[in-house]
């Protein structure tokens, strides 16, 4: 969906791989991943890029019931319009041509 929306995508198979992917303008991550959670990934990525826009996605509503701070959340399944709104909330003013992980 992100590429259909015109975004350049960098895919990573794990949080550690995402951190090694280089510079990116926003981070879209599943909450549950092997090795680290999406929250852990967001915290590590924001050490490199302070204020990095992050969007967490999960198919398990109960795992994201806790505090995610300023990070918007999107529950699976979702439609493209919901992704557009959630990503806009996460980006909050960042250019529309952002590269996403």
FINUZA-992761 format. One record per residue: x, y, z of N, C-alpha, C in turn; residue in one letter; residue number from 0. Coordinates in nm, 4 decimals. Each point is the difference from the previous one (the first is absolute). Layout:
! residues N
      n_c1      n_c2      n_c3     ca_c1     ca_c2     ca_c3      c_c1      c_c2      c_c3  residuo  num
         X         Y         Z         X         Y         Z         X         Y         Z        A  NUM
...
***
This chain:
! residues 101
      n_c1      n_c2      n_c3     ca_c1     ca_c2     ca_c3      c_c1      c_c2      c_c3  residuo  num
    0.0820   -0.1202    0.0000   -0.0820    0.1202    0.0000    0.0862    0.1262    0.0000        X    0
    0.1091   -0.0031    0.0739    0.0852    0.1191    0.0080    0.0589    0.0364   -0.1360        X    1
    0.0448   -0.1003   -0.0749    0.0547    0.0307   -0.1316   -0.1099    0.0481   -0.0938        X    2
   -0.1224   -0.0532    0.0135   -0.1128    0.0488   -0.0794   -0.0304    0.1458    0.0315        X    3
    0.0322    0.0426    0.1216   -0.0215    0.1385    0.0418    0.1124    0.0915   -0.0486        X    4
    0.1016   -0.0576   -0.0653    0.1087    0.0804   -0.0550    0.1228    0.0112    0.0876        X    5
    0.0048   -0.0765    0.1087    0.1156    0.0054    0.0899    0.1091   -0.0947   -0.0471        X    6
    0.1238    0.0386    0.0222    0.1142   -0.0874   -0.0239    0.0144   -0.0883    0.1239        X    7
    0.0091   -0.1294   -0.0202   -0.0006   -0.0955    0.1106    0.1362   -0.0681    0.0130        X    8
    0.0456   -0.0147    0.1230    0.1152   -0.0830    0.0322   -0.0520   -0.1048    0.0975        X    9
   -0.0006   -0.1265   -0.0424   -0.0516   -0.1062    0.0860    0.1128   -0.0629    0.0793        X   10
   -0.0318   -0.0387    0.1232    0.0976   -0.0660    0.0861   -0.0656   -0.1220    0.0627        X   11
    0.0754   -0.1068    0.0146   -0.0517   -0.1241    0.0560    0.0016   -0.0044    0.1509        X   12
    0.0640    0.0971    0.0627    0.0073    0.0038    0.1467    0.0261    0.1438    0.0431        X   13
   -0.0163    0.0246    0.1284    0.0298    0.1320    0.0533    0.1465    0.0358   -0.0169        X   14
    0.0877   -0.0961    0.0259    0.1440    0.0252   -0.0146    0.0343    0.0344   -0.1446        X   15
   -0.0609   -0.0693   -0.0949    0.0247    0.0290   -0.1411   -0.0521    0.1390   -0.0355        X   16
   -0.1137    0.0374    0.0555   -0.0561    0.1332   -0.0253    0.0945    0.1086    0.0499        X   17
    0.0616   -0.0228    0.1143    0.0933    0.0988    0.0554    0.1243    0.0156   -0.0866        X   18
    0.0366   -0.1062   -0.0712    0.1169    0.0053   -0.0884   -0.0352    0.0495   -0.1399        X   19
   -0.1276    0.0253   -0.0265   -0.0460    0.0333   -0.1357    0.0431    0.1382   -0.0456        X   20
    0.0521    0.0800    0.0881    0.0424    0.1346   -0.0380   -0.1020    0.1028    0.0436        X   21
    0.0102    0.1181   -0.0587   -0.0895    0.1100    0.0366   -0.1371   -0.0203   -0.0629        X   22
   -0.1014    0.0334    0.0739   -0.1370   -0.0043   -0.0492   -0.0763    0.1140    0.0643        X   23
   -0.1100    0.0368   -0.0632   -0.0777    0.1146    0.0453   -0.1132   -0.0368    0.0944        X   24
   -0.0406   -0.1268   -0.0013   -0.1055   -0.0481    0.0882    0.0157   -0.1500    0.0163        X   25
   -0.0577   -0.0515    0.1077    0.0079   -0.1422    0.0298   -0.1410   -0.0536    0.0168        X   26
   -0.0342   -0.1006   -0.0802   -0.1270   -0.0713    0.0143    0.0369   -0.1418    0.0369        X   27
   -0.0443   -0.0444    0.1179    0.0422   -0.1302    0.0496   -0.1147   -0.0743    0.0646        X   28
    0.0034   -0.1308   -0.0132   -0.0904   -0.0832    0.0773    0.0440    0.0097    0.1456        X   29
   -0.0940   -0.0140    0.0910    0.0345    0.0068    0.1413    0.0768   -0.1249    0.0430        X   30
   -0.0469   -0.1179   -0.0428    0.0657   -0.1245    0.0378    0.0944   -0.0452   -0.1097        X   31
    0.1273   -0.0170    0.0368    0.1018   -0.0457   -0.0936    0.0974   -0.0896    0.0760        X   32
    0.0753   -0.0825   -0.0714    0.1029   -0.0794    0.0664    0.1112    0.0897    0.0540        X   33
    0.0428   -0.0240    0.1208    0.1153    0.0705    0.0545   -0.0279    0.1299    0.0708        X   34
   -0.0945    0.0780   -0.0471   -0.0346    0.1264    0.0653   -0.1406    0.0396   -0.0427        X   35
   -0.0649    0.0781    0.0824   -0.1332    0.0487   -0.0361    0.0123    0.1252   -0.0878        X   36
   -0.1096    0.0384   -0.0596   -0.0019    0.1236   -0.0760    0.0328    0.1195    0.0870        X   37
   -0.0422   -0.0033    0.1272    0.0333    0.1075    0.0941    0.1507    0.0062    0.0228        X   38
    0.0628   -0.1169    0.0161    0.1456   -0.0039    0.0171    0.0701    0.0556   -0.1240        X   39
   -0.0477   -0.0397   -0.1171    0.0571    0.0491   -0.1248   -0.0149    0.1513   -0.0104        X   40
   -0.1176    0.0504    0.0336   -0.0235    0.1448   -0.0060    0.0964    0.0739    0.0922        X   41
    0.0185   -0.0511    0.1205    0.0905    0.0650    0.0954    0.1436    0.0016   -0.0527        X   42
    0.0459   -0.1127   -0.0543    0.1360   -0.0073   -0.0544    0.0157    0.0912   -0.1213        X   43
   -0.0999   -0.0006   -0.0886    0.0075    0.0831   -0.1205    0.0002    0.1481    0.0360        X   44
   -0.0738    0.0368    0.1032   -0.0052    0.1404    0.0407    0.1281    0.0457    0.0684        X   45
    0.0851   -0.0918    0.0420    0.1321    0.0381    0.0490    0.0853    0.0505   -0.1161        X   46
   -0.0216   -0.0583   -0.1178    0.0737    0.0387   -0.1199   -0.0640    0.1218   -0.0663        X   47
   -0.1340    0.0014   -0.0065   -0.0752    0.1087   -0.0628   -0.1032    0.0503    0.1014        X   48
    0.0380    0.0936    0.0856   -0.0947    0.0509    0.0998   -0.1264    0.0553   -0.0663        X   49
   -0.1132   -0.0319    0.0588   -0.1276    0.0479   -0.0525   -0.0493   -0.0763   -0.1214        X   50
    0.0635   -0.1120   -0.0320   -0.0389   -0.0809   -0.1158   -0.1482   -0.0353    0.0069        X   51
   -0.0772    0.0271   -0.1060   -0.1399   -0.0419   -0.0018   -0.0098   -0.1526   -0.0024        X   52
   -0.0852   -0.0554    0.0852   -0.0162   -0.1447    0.0109   -0.1478   -0.0332   -0.0010        X   53
   -0.0359   -0.1083   -0.0684   -0.1345   -0.0550    0.0012    0.0120   -0.1473    0.0342        X   54
   -0.0682   -0.0436    0.1060   -0.0005   -0.1405    0.0394   -0.1288   -0.0657   -0.0468        X   55
    0.0147   -0.1204   -0.0532   -0.1130   -0.0763   -0.0516   -0.0030   -0.1352    0.0704        X   56
   -0.1207   -0.0487    0.0332   -0.0113   -0.1318    0.0604   -0.1369   -0.0603   -0.0267        X   57
   -0.0010   -0.1308   -0.0132   -0.1246   -0.0737   -0.0117   -0.0526   -0.0440    0.1349        X   58
    0.0730    0.0302    0.1051   -0.0383   -0.0386    0.1356   -0.0256    0.1256    0.0813        X   59
   -0.1259    0.0393    0.0105   -0.0363    0.1252    0.0671    0.0504    0.0044    0.1430        X   60
   -0.0025   -0.1126    0.0700    0.0377   -0.0004    0.1409    0.1483    0.0256    0.0223        X   61
    0.0867   -0.0307   -0.0970    0.1427    0.0239    0.0223    0.0345    0.1479   -0.0075        X   62
   -0.0867    0.0786   -0.0600    0.0285    0.1433   -0.0105   -0.0893    0.0815    0.0917        X   63
   -0.0654   -0.0652    0.0958   -0.0833    0.0730    0.0944    0.0825    0.0847    0.0952        X   64
    0.1277   -0.0340    0.0168    0.0863    0.0753    0.0906    0.0364    0.1351   -0.0585        X   65
    0.0811    0.0726    0.0725    0.0398    0.1343   -0.0403    0.1018   -0.0071   -0.1136        X   66
   -0.0316    0.0635   -0.1108    0.0954    0.0110   -0.1101    0.0448    0.1445   -0.0166        X   67
   -0.0276    0.0824    0.1002    0.0446    0.1390   -0.0032   -0.0590    0.0746   -0.1173        X   68
    0.0872    0.0669   -0.0753   -0.0447    0.0813   -0.1128   -0.0080   -0.0788   -0.1302        X   69
    0.0128   -0.1317    0.0062    0.0030   -0.0813   -0.1211   -0.1411   -0.0433   -0.0378        X   70
   -0.0475    0.0412   -0.1184   -0.1316   -0.0437   -0.0457   -0.0020   -0.1509   -0.0235        X   71
   -0.1176   -0.0583    0.0178   -0.0177   -0.1445   -0.0175   -0.1101   -0.0242   -0.1019        X   72
    0.0134   -0.1095   -0.0730   -0.1003   -0.0393   -0.0982   -0.0233   -0.1493    0.0154        X   73
   -0.1256   -0.0380    0.0215   -0.0349   -0.1413    0.0193   -0.0301   -0.0654   -0.1338        X   74
    0.0513   -0.1212   -0.0183   -0.0323   -0.0808   -0.1169   -0.1353   -0.0653    0.0238        X   75
   -0.0759   -0.0278   -0.1000    0.0175    0.0440   -0.1378   -0.0380    0.1467   -0.0135        X   76
    0.0534    0.0648   -0.1011   -0.0328    0.1403   -0.0236   -0.0101    0.0228   -0.1497        X   77
   -0.0642    0.1082   -0.0352   -0.0144    0.0393   -0.1404    0.1023    0.1073   -0.0314        X   78
    0.0212    0.0217   -0.1282    0.1015    0.0968   -0.0410   -0.0285    0.1391    0.0563        X   79
   -0.1264    0.0406    0.0039   -0.0333    0.1317    0.0553    0.0398    0.0129    0.1459        X   80
   -0.0153   -0.1087    0.0761    0.0407    0.0017    0.1407    0.1514    0.0108    0.0119        X   81
    0.0712   -0.0681   -0.0897    0.1460    0.0096   -0.0012    0.0434    0.1420   -0.0356        X   82
   -0.0663    0.0602   -0.0969    0.0320    0.1374   -0.0392   -0.0143    0.0934    0.1189        X   83
   -0.1112   -0.0112    0.0722   -0.0228    0.0876    0.1167    0.1016   -0.0253    0.1104        X   84
    0.0269   -0.1272    0.0299    0.0945   -0.0325    0.1069    0.1414    0.0450   -0.0357        X   85
    0.0380   -0.0184   -0.1251    0.1325    0.0424   -0.0424    0.0119    0.1518    0.0022        X   86
   -0.1051    0.0688   -0.0412    0.0016    0.1472    0.0059    0.0151    0.0469    0.1436        X   87
   -0.0681   -0.0670    0.0922    0.0126    0.0341    0.1411    0.1439   -0.0215    0.0465        X   88
    0.0608   -0.1102   -0.0417    0.1380   -0.0296    0.0395    0.0982    0.0998   -0.0615        X   89
   -0.0221    0.0330   -0.1259    0.0913    0.0888   -0.0710   -0.0106    0.1440    0.0490        X   90
   -0.1186    0.0441    0.0332   -0.0233    0.1325    0.0580    0.0883    0.1084   -0.0607        X   91
   -0.0148    0.0168   -0.1329    0.0720    0.1085   -0.0639    0.1220   -0.0404   -0.0785        X   92
    0.0408   -0.1271    0.0061    0.1155   -0.0463   -0.0778   -0.0451   -0.0165   -0.1445        X   93
    0.0863    0.0270   -0.0959   -0.0334   -0.0050   -0.1426   -0.0602   -0.1318   -0.0442        X   94
   -0.0871    0.0054   -0.0993   -0.0742   -0.1163   -0.0476    0.0877   -0.0996   -0.0733        X   95
    0.1221    0.0356   -0.0373    0.0867   -0.0917   -0.0740    0.0938   -0.0755    0.0941        X   96
   -0.0406   -0.0185    0.1240    0.0853   -0.0650    0.0993    0.0250   -0.1465   -0.0345        X   97
    0.1185   -0.0467    0.0322    0.0319   -0.1414   -0.0125   -0.0403   -0.0683    0.1295        X   98
   -0.0672   -0.1111   -0.0114   -0.0517   -0.0697    0.1171    0.0636   -0.1358    0.0149        X   99
    0.0209   -0.0426    0.1227    0.0475   -0.1345    0.0290   -0.1179   -0.0757    0.0563        X  100
***
